[in-house]
Amino acid sequence: MDIMIMPKPLKGKIKAVDSKSHVHRLLIAAALTKDYAEVVTETTSDDIEATRSCLAQLENDHPVFQCKESGSTLRFMMPVSMALKERAVFRCSGRLPKRPVSPLKEAMEAHGCSFSKRMDGWELDGRLRSGDYIIKGDVSSQYVTGLLFALPLLSGHSAIRLTSPLQSESYVDMTIKTLEDSGITVEKRAPGKASSWDKASSWDVAAGEFPGGSYLIPGKQKYKAPRSVRPEGDWSNSSFWYAANKMSSRNNIVCAGLSSRSLQGDKKISQFLSLLPGKIDVSDTPDLVPPIAAAAAVTLGTTLITGASRLRLKESDRLRTVSQTLSDLGADIKELSEGLEIKGKNILTGGTVSGSGDHRIVMMAAIAASVCQIPVIISGAEAVNKSYPSFFDDFRKLGGEAIEI
């Protein structure tokens, strides 16, 4: 689907869609609960439907999980499935079969599982065992979340110990809150702090050996999720409306349904936008790079975005596609090895860009159109279905002109 966006500021009020990150976690906790538990959602997306489909497969002895392009679904369900099953197949599409699972793979292989690579994903064999899980914390926090959901189901105590500082820690905190609300106990230990069963561990834990800290998970726990729960509004997707306010809408967009008390790291969007132009470290909130970059492109002065190397492993090489897309629209932007350098202008040119199969690139291009001289045509605009299928409906509610061509 190609869409033409007419240059004009946006104005009005919309309601934030359900948080994709929160819904993933609530659905898994509900599925692991023996009694009835309901997650009441108002919106959905391709990623959420992938998780729903995979959880339904847990009824089968040898499940086949269709993860589509959802990295969260894949990385959460790998440990969960092998805590319950002897064998499982994971099928993926898009760039997901090439996205990394190595740190999680090695940790699970050290505890009873074997991985066989397929063209479209993975086949796993062997029941997951409890114990010490030694894993890097700076590749993906999703590995930690997957293990945190799975390890309470095992017969013995387990620990997750991080050999590097944890990035996107706020999303692990969201996982722990979901677990606590579901009756699961997890003890979080700061880096260098002795853990309560270190002496019984097979590892000689020295202070500072695990700079990302540790998580202690008792075994034989039972999930008791609330009978009915509603997810939070999504700060990640709403960040594009905040960026649009900064760029041309002069705070005329109101996005309702967001909680300032949320554990979602992407609620920092307002703080980051207030720092433009300047230096912004996004190591804990890499998904905010597209809206921040769009706003920086029309904020006079130089903005340096750092800590974004993980973006090369998203639905696209997102450092490259953010740089290329904004450059095609007339921005002065330079791709760096771990970030972006942007020299702001008063206005962008516009033109034709590719969505690059990446939902966040499509949304970035759409809001950038508001500060362009000529219309913006986005090819592959259907990529928004991954996380925000109603994005262009909301865009039009705010007075935007988005025309399918």
Secondary structure, DSSP 8 states (H G I E B T S, - for coil): --EEE------EEEE--B-HHHHHHHHHHHHTBSS--EE--S---HHHHHHHHHHHHTTSSS-EEEEET-HHHHHHHHHHHHHH-SEEEEEE-TTGGGS--HHHHHHHHTTT-EEEEETTEEEEES----SEEEE-SSS-HHHHHHHHHHGGGSSS-EEEEESS--SSHHHHHHHHHHHHHTT---EEE-TT---TTTTTSSS---TTS-TT-EEEE-SS--B---SEE---B-HHHHHHHHHHIIIIITT-EEEES--TT---GGGGHHHHHHT-SSEEE-TT-GGGHHHHHHHHTTSSEEEEEES-GGGGGSSS-HHHHHHHHHHHTT-EEEE-SSSEEEEE-S-B--EEEE-TT-HHHHHHHHHHGGGBSS-EEEETGGGGGGT-TTHHHHHHHTT--EEE-
